[in-house]
Amino acid sequence: MHDHPDRIAESWAELVDTARRTVADGLVVGTSGNVSCRIKDLILVTPTGVPYDRLGPGDITAVDLEGRQIIGSLRPTSELPMHLAVYRDTSATAVVHTHAPCATAVSTLVTELPPVHYMTGALGGPVRVARYALYGTDELASHMREALRDRTACLLQNHGTIAYGDGLGQALDRTAQLEWMCRVWLAASSLPGHTPSLLSPAQLDEARAKLDGYGRHD
């Protein structure tokens, strides 16, 4: 577990920076939300109840895939069951969970975010809402797993968002895209007498195929 201390330190610094960005970008308030990343079978995760601007190099917090603490004395986030479920089910190397306001609002209104924009395809398709369960429970993690099937992000009913990716940057970007789409849908659906136009499954598939090659130069 400790044969790559430099990589662990670098990953922890990136994790803390990502967590601070969730606050700066208005995706969380205070110590709500949490961030994690995976190095082989080691999961670095933000600790519970500690403001991100107070976290430093000596606060590294890490668990194994069973949730046993391997590094640090600070208690891992209470949402550890969700993070571990993602890592067990997918090839993700990073997870971001937030209480983004527009996304949380949408989670109270629908069971699936209506596909108002082609970036829906970047998340695997229409974003589902995981059924409500008390935070930090295995029940919530189970509902999240169901909502994340074939998706890279979902909403958590009356709670917030969770997204994963191949790195912290991608997980955070997917979180931001989801919050932006929720804001767009809320704005479009708030105009009396008008209903937002939605993209069809075929249009989403077309967008997803094109997005798969976005940014490639080969």
Secondary structure, 3 states (H helix, E strand, C coil): CCCCHHHHHHHHHHHHHHHHHHHHCCCCCCCCCEEEEEECCEEEECECCCCHHHCCHHHCCEECCCCCEEECCCCECCCHHHHHHHHHHCCCCEEEEECCHHHHHHHCCCCECCCCCHHHHHHCCCCEEECCCCCCCHHHHHHHHHHCCCCCEEEECCCEEEEEECCHHHHHHHHHHHHHHHHHHHHHHCCCCCCCCCCCHHHHHHHHHHHHCCCCCC
